Amino acid sequence: MLVLEFKVRAKQYQYTAIDEAIRTAQFVQNKCLRFWMDNQKVDKYDLNKYCRVLAHDFHFANKLNSQARQSSAERAWSAISRFYDNCKRKIPGKKGYPKFKKNCRSVEYKTTGWKLDLNTRKAITFTDKNNIGRVKLVGTYDLHFYPIESIKRVRLIRRADGYYCQFILSIDVKIDSSPANSVIGLDVGLESFYTDQNGQKIDNPRFLRKGEKKLKKLQRRLSRKQKGSSNRRKARAKLAKAHLKISRQRKDFAVKLARCVIYSNDVIAYEDLRIKNLLKNHCLAKSINDAAWYQFREWIEYLGKKHGKITVAVPPHYTSQKCSNCGEIVKKSLSTRTHICACGCHLDRDENAARNILKIGLSTAGHSGTWLQDSLNAWGEDTATF
């Protein structure tokens, strides 16, 4: 799947209509979830049928396109099926019981409810009863390269700096790249973003730490404003834009670094980390989230498949404790940054771990990771359909 995103330029009444469509999609999703809670043996087909009932009972729900209502029902079923899967696997702790959406930011259309401008393909018209109408698309992508039939979803997204339109295309992009004749093992960390088997390090950018002073200042301004006032709304918008800038900086860094790693190597081995478990350490949770290791891993796996490179996720057990020279286990705490073994091996701790990761990656077939290649989810969006 390929996701192309454009900035939306429209008039104020059209932005208001988009907000109304997003609220309607959230209403349909929450009503489907309530319908599942109140009735037994409800499946995804029952939720799709329930959308017609909602359109009959609520006039504002009838304004939304029928397939857009079905997409909202599919979002509700996605949370329900994830809860069922966690119960079947008997995972410890909370199973992720579905919750009602309070602040939905997107509405998704399928193959109807919209019409792309065939001449320029720089404008799109939404034809449902919400009266969104024709909006302009601002971006560098050229939709002329792709047939209209390949567009399976169109998603309108509201962010802090405006509105965006995403096109989800059913296209697998393959790029023929020449062999780099190089392999790499990556050990991610907090002092440096990653260290490879040769001891080369990439500095951790720490975008949240650098912007934390500004965020605290904007948060204090927001807390002083009276609730419901225009000044509070403006202060809230400024704070949201600051958070959005940090998230975009983090994504840009992950994409560019992953592309460099993919271009320079034929085999990439990295740790199969469980970030959720690492976040239980409250002393390091903020720094781990700021590093965004999993986002970097997602782009490594995506670009690896796109360029035909091998990406191997290896188990992280004892990669830091095991000696890369003789294989002996040398216990060390997190504060110990140098690996010293009785065999005479004297290495940086992260470099020793990267060598172990590369050995494991080359000695096993491994797997390509957990990135869902057939997912329709857009990057950074939690409101996935499937």
PENOR-V254340 format. One record per pair of residues at least 6 apart in sequence whose ideal C-beta (glycine too) atoms are under 8 Angstrom apart, sorted by sequence separation. I is the first residue (numbers start at 1). GAP is how many residues later the second one is. If there is no record, write none. Layout:
i = <I & I>
gap = <GAP & GAP>
This chain:
i = <36 & 55 & 56 & 117 & 126 & 157 & 188 & 189 & 195 & 225 & 226 & 262 & 278 & 279 & 303 & 304 & 305 & 322 & 323 & 339 & 340 & 35 & 39 & 54 & 55 & 116 & 117 & 126 & 156 & 157 & 187 & 194 & 195 & 225 & 261 & 281 & 304 & 322 & 323 & 332 & 339 & 345 & 377 & 10 & 61 & 87 & 116 & 117 & 125 & 156 & 157 & 186 & 187 & 193 & 194 & 321 & 322 & 338 & 339 & 347 & 376 & 377 & 55 & 86 & 115 & 116 & 125 & 126 & 156 & 157 & 186 & 187 & 192 & 193 & 279 & 321 & 330 & 338 & 339 & 375 & 376 & 377 & 8 & 86 & 114 & 115 & 124 & 125 & 155 & 186 & 192 & 193 & 222 & 225 & 278 & 279 & 301 & 321 & 330 & 338 & 339 & 376 & 35 & 36 & 55 & 114 & 123 & 124 & 154 & 155 & 185 & 192 & 193 & 300 & 318 & 321 & 330 & 337 & 338 & 375 & 35 & 83 & 114 & 115 & 123 & 154 & 184 & 185 & 192 & 193 & 320 & 337 & 339 & 83 & 113 & 114 & 123 & 124 & 153 & 154 & 155 & 184 & 191 & 222 & 275 & 328 & 336 & 337 & 339 & 52 & 55 & 82 & 83 & 113 & 122 & 123 & 153 & 154 & 190 & 221 & 222 & 328 & 32 & 35 & 51 & 54 & 83 & 113 & 122 & 153 & 189 & 326 & 328 & 121 & 122 & 151 & 152 & 297 & 323 & 325 & 79 & 109 & 117 & 151 & 152 & 218 & 221 & 222 & 326 & 332 & 32 & 51 & 80 & 151 & 152 & 275 & 323 & 325 & 31 & 32 & 51 & 79 & 150 & 275 & 320 & 325 & 326 & 79 & 150 & 218 & 219 & 273 & 323 & 325 & 51 & 121 & 150 & 218 & 273 & 324 & 48 & 51 & 76 & 121 & 323 & 28 & 31 & 50 & 121 & 146 & 324 & 143 & 215 & 218 & 273 & 48 & 146 & 28 & 47 & 48 & 47 & 116 & 215 & 270 & 137 & 214 & 215 & 324 & 44 & 47 & 320 & 323 & 44 & 47 & 118 & 124 & 135 & 270 & 320 & 27 & 211 & 215 & 324 & 116 & 268 & 320 & 324 & 27 & 28 & 44 & 75 & 320 & 27 & 211 & 319 & 322 & 72 & 116 & 211 & 324 & 24 & 28 & 71 & 72 & 268 & 320 & 24 & 44 & 71 & 319 & 71 & 208 & 254 & 258 & 262 & 318 & 319 & 24 & 25 & 68 & 71 & 207 & 257 & 261 & 20 & 24 & 32 & 36 & 68 & 70 & 111 & 114 & 250 & 259 & 28 & 32 & 68 & 111 & 113 & 124 & 251 & 254 & 258 & 262 & 268 & 270 & 272 & 319 & 21 & 67 & 68 & 110 & 207 & 208 & 250 & 254 & 258 & 262 & 267 & 268 & 270 & 271 & 272 & 20 & 21 & 25 & 29 & 33 & 64 & 67 & 110 & 207 & 266 & 267 & 268 & 269 & 270 & 271 & 272 & 273 & 314 & 25 & 28 & 29 & 32 & 36 & 65 & 67 & 109 & 110 & 205 & 251 & 255 & 259 & 263 & 265 & 266 & 268 & 270 & 271 & 272 & 28 & 32 & 67 & 68 & 108 & 109 & 205 & 250 & 254 & 258 & 262 & 267 & 269 & 271 & 315 & 25 & 26 & 29 & 30 & 33 & 66 & 67 & 108 & 109 & 207 & 314 & 21 & 25 & 29 & 33 & 65 & 108 & 109 & 262 & 314 & 65 & 107 & 108 & 205 & 271 & 106 & 107 & 312 & 106 & 314 & 106 & 105 & 106 & 312 & 314 & 105 & 312 & 313 & 105 & 312 & 313 & 202 & 312 & 313 & 312 & 313 & 311 & 313 & 311 & 68 & 36 & 65 & 65 & 305 & 64 & 193 & 304 & 33 & 63 & 64 & 34 & 63 & 64 & 33 & 62 & 63 & 301 & 301 & 305 & 300 & 301 & 302 & 30 & 301 & 30 & 298 & 29 & 297 & 298 & 297 & 26 & 29 & 186 & 160 & 184 & 26 & 208 & 209 & 25 & 160 & 161 & 184 & 23 & 25 & 160 & 184 & 206 & 208 & 209 & 22 & 25 & 71 & 182 & 183 & 186 & 188 & 208 & 22 & 24 & 25 & 160 & 161 & 180 & 182 & 183 & 184 & 186 & 188 & 207 & 22 & 160 & 180 & 182 & 183 & 184 & 185 & 186 & 187 & 206 & 22 & 159 & 180 & 181 & 183 & 184 & 185 & 186 & 188 & 206 & 21 & 177 & 180 & 183 & 271 & 179 & 204 & 270 & 269 & 18 & 269 & 269 & 270 & 269 & 268 & 269 & 190 & 267 & 267 & 190 & 269 & 272 & 190 & 193 & 190 & 194 & 188 & 193 & 188 & 24 & 21 & 188 & 21 & 20 & 21 & 18 & 17 & 17 & 18 & 17 & 17 & 14 & 14 & 14 & 10 & 10 & 10 & 9 & 10 & 8 & 9 & 8 & 9 & 251 & 8 & 9 & 251 & 7 & 8 & 177 & 6 & 7 & 175 & 177 & 6 & 7 & 174 & 175 & 176 & 177 & 187 & 6 & 173 & 175 & 187 & 247 & 5 & 22 & 174 & 4 & 6 & 21 & 5 & 22 & 4 & 18 & 4 & 19 & 18 & 2 & 18 & 191 & 8 & 15 & 199 & 199 & 201 & 199 & 10 & 195 & 198 & 8 & 197 & 7 & 8 & 195 & 196 & 7 & 8 & 195 & 7 & 8 & 197 & 6 & 7 & 192 & 195 & 196 & 197 & 5 & 6 & 191 & 195 & 5 & 6 & 194 & 197 & 5 & 6 & 189 & 197 & 4 & 5 & 3 & 4 & 187 & 3 & 187 & 3 & 4 & 2 & 3 & 187 & 1 & 2 & 187 & 1 & 186 & 1 & 2 & 185 & 1 & 185 & 187 & 1 & 2 & 185 & 186 & 185 & 185 & 184 & 185 & 183 & 185 & 183 & 183 & 168 & 168 & 166 & 157 & 153 & 155 & 152 & 157 & 155 & 153 & 106 & 108 & 106 & 108 & 105 & 104 & 78 & 78 & 75 & 78 & 75 & 75 & 74 & 74 & 71 & 1 & 1 & 5 & 1 & 1 & 3 & 3>
gap = <6 & 6 & 6 & 6 & 6 & 6 & 6 & 6 & 6 & 6 & 6 & 6 & 6 & 6 & 6 & 6 & 6 & 6 & 6 & 6 & 6 & 7 & 7 & 7 & 7 & 7 & 7 & 7 & 7 & 7 & 7 & 7 & 7 & 7 & 7 & 7 & 7 & 7 & 7 & 7 & 7 & 7 & 7 & 8 & 8 & 8 & 8 & 8 & 8 & 8 & 8 & 8 & 8 & 8 & 8 & 8 & 8 & 8 & 8 & 8 & 8 & 8 & 9 & 9 & 9 & 9 & 9 & 9 & 9 & 9 & 9 & 9 & 9 & 9 & 9 & 9 & 9 & 9 & 9 & 9 & 9 & 9 & 10 & 10 & 10 & 10 & 10 & 10 & 10 & 10 & 10 & 10 & 10 & 10 & 10 & 10 & 10 & 10 & 10 & 10 & 10 & 10 & 11 & 11 & 11 & 11 & 11 & 11 & 11 & 11 & 11 & 11 & 11 & 11 & 11 & 11 & 11 & 11 & 11 & 11 & 12 & 12 & 12 & 12 & 12 & 12 & 12 & 12 & 12 & 12 & 12 & 12 & 12 & 13 & 13 & 13 & 13 & 13 & 13 & 13 & 13 & 13 & 13 & 13 & 13 & 13 & 13 & 13 & 13 & 14 & 14 & 14 & 14 & 14 & 14 & 14 & 14 & 14 & 14 & 14 & 14 & 14 & 15 & 15 & 15 & 15 & 15 & 15 & 15 & 15 & 15 & 15 & 15 & 16 & 16 & 16 & 16 & 16 & 16 & 16 & 17 & 17 & 17 & 17 & 17 & 17 & 17 & 17 & 17 & 17 & 18 & 18 & 18 & 18 & 18 & 18 & 18 & 18 & 19 & 19 & 19 & 19 & 19 & 19 & 19 & 19 & 19 & 20 & 20 & 20 & 20 & 20 & 20 & 20 & 21 & 21 & 21 & 21 & 21 & 21 & 22 & 22 & 22 & 22 & 22 & 23 & 23 & 23 & 23 & 23 & 23 & 24 & 24 & 24 & 24 & 25 & 25 & 26 & 26 & 26 & 27 & 27 & 27 & 27 & 28 & 28 & 28 & 28 & 29 & 29 & 29 & 29 & 30 & 30 & 30 & 30 & 30 & 30 & 30 & 31 & 31 & 31 & 31 & 32 & 32 & 32 & 32 & 33 & 33 & 33 & 33 & 33 & 34 & 34 & 34 & 34 & 35 & 35 & 35 & 35 & 36 & 36 & 36 & 36 & 36 & 36 & 37 & 37 & 37 & 37 & 38 & 38 & 38 & 38 & 38 & 38 & 38 & 39 & 39 & 39 & 39 & 39 & 39 & 39 & 40 & 40 & 40 & 40 & 40 & 40 & 40 & 40 & 40 & 40 & 41 & 41 & 41 & 41 & 41 & 41 & 41 & 41 & 41 & 41 & 41 & 41 & 41 & 41 & 42 & 42 & 42 & 42 & 42 & 42 & 42 & 42 & 42 & 42 & 42 & 42 & 42 & 42 & 42 & 43 & 43 & 43 & 43 & 43 & 43 & 43 & 43 & 43 & 43 & 43 & 43 & 43 & 43 & 43 & 43 & 43 & 43 & 44 & 44 & 44 & 44 & 44 & 44 & 44 & 44 & 44 & 44 & 44 & 44 & 44 & 44 & 44 & 44 & 44 & 44 & 44 & 44 & 45 & 45 & 45 & 45 & 45 & 45 & 45 & 45 & 45 & 45 & 45 & 45 & 45 & 45 & 45 & 46 & 46 & 46 & 46 & 46 & 46 & 46 & 46 & 46 & 46 & 46 & 47 & 47 & 47 & 47 & 47 & 47 & 47 & 47 & 47 & 48 & 48 & 48 & 48 & 48 & 49 & 49 & 49 & 50 & 50 & 51 & 52 & 52 & 52 & 52 & 53 & 53 & 53 & 54 & 54 & 54 & 55 & 55 & 55 & 56 & 56 & 57 & 57 & 58 & 60 & 62 & 62 & 63 & 63 & 64 & 64 & 64 & 65 & 65 & 65 & 66 & 66 & 66 & 67 & 67 & 67 & 67 & 68 & 68 & 69 & 69 & 69 & 70 & 70 & 71 & 71 & 72 & 72 & 73 & 74 & 75 & 75 & 75 & 77 & 77 & 78 & 78 & 78 & 79 & 80 & 80 & 80 & 81 & 81 & 81 & 81 & 81 & 81 & 81 & 82 & 82 & 82 & 82 & 82 & 82 & 82 & 82 & 83 & 83 & 83 & 83 & 83 & 83 & 83 & 83 & 83 & 83 & 83 & 83 & 84 & 84 & 84 & 84 & 84 & 84 & 84 & 84 & 84 & 84 & 85 & 85 & 85 & 85 & 85 & 85 & 85 & 85 & 85 & 85 & 86 & 86 & 86 & 86 & 86 & 87 & 87 & 87 & 88 & 89 & 89 & 91 & 91 & 92 & 93 & 93 & 94 & 94 & 95 & 97 & 97 & 97 & 98 & 98 & 101 & 102 & 103 & 103 & 105 & 106 & 107 & 108 & 109 & 110 & 111 & 112 & 113 & 114 & 114 & 115 & 116 & 118 & 119 & 121 & 122 & 123 & 125 & 126 & 126 & 127 & 127 & 128 & 128 & 128 & 129 & 129 & 129 & 130 & 130 & 130 & 131 & 131 & 131 & 131 & 132 & 132 & 132 & 132 & 132 & 132 & 132 & 133 & 133 & 133 & 133 & 133 & 134 & 134 & 134 & 135 & 135 & 135 & 136 & 136 & 137 & 138 & 139 & 139 & 140 & 144 & 145 & 146 & 148 & 148 & 148 & 149 & 149 & 152 & 153 & 153 & 153 & 154 & 154 & 155 & 155 & 155 & 155 & 156 & 156 & 156 & 157 & 157 & 157 & 158 & 158 & 158 & 158 & 158 & 158 & 159 & 159 & 159 & 159 & 160 & 160 & 160 & 160 & 161 & 161 & 161 & 161 & 162 & 162 & 163 & 163 & 163 & 164 & 164 & 165 & 165 & 166 & 166 & 166 & 167 & 167 & 167 & 168 & 168 & 169 & 169 & 169 & 170 & 170 & 170 & 171 & 171 & 171 & 171 & 172 & 173 & 174 & 174 & 175 & 176 & 178 & 179 & 208 & 210 & 212 & 221 & 223 & 223 & 224 & 224 & 226 & 232 & 275 & 275 & 277 & 277 & 278 & 279 & 306 & 307 & 308 & 308 & 309 & 310 & 311 & 312 & 314 & 372 & 373 & 373 & 374 & 375 & 375 & 376>
